[in-house]
Amino acid sequence: MIEIATSSTTTTLVIAGDLDLAERDQFPEIAARVVGLRRQLLVIDMCRVTFMDSTGAAFLISLADSGRKRGGATVLRGSDERDLFVLEVCGALDLFRVDHDHQCEQSDTSTGATPVQLPQRPRPA
């Protein structure tokens, strides 16, 4: 699932679940919407991404490249080492600013519990 939120200067994509070949059918529509918003900053929240393959990486790369061509920037927030490795292998990590300071949060809306900080996803051995 991918949600889009905007402010006057920023577009934020919140991605949950897998970002892979199985999800590729929605990528062109989302890319067109993001590019059409013409915000200078694109923040991609990956806190809830469970898996990303090269197809998902190509989607993120196309978003970052489109923004860069317009003079904008793309920030990855909540990405783990596996996600960064995939982008690095694709030769595209330099298209992104990586927010290493972001702490992913989880809230339970059914109980009204306050957000808690989650540890980063485990790194492969």
Secondary structure, 3 states (H helix, E strand, C coil): CEEEEECCCEEEEEEEEEECHHHHHHHHHHHHHHHHHCCCEEEEEEEEEEEECHHHHHHHHHHHHHHHHCCCEEEEECCCHHHHHHHHHCCCHHHCEEECCCCCEECCCCCCCCCEECCCCCCCC
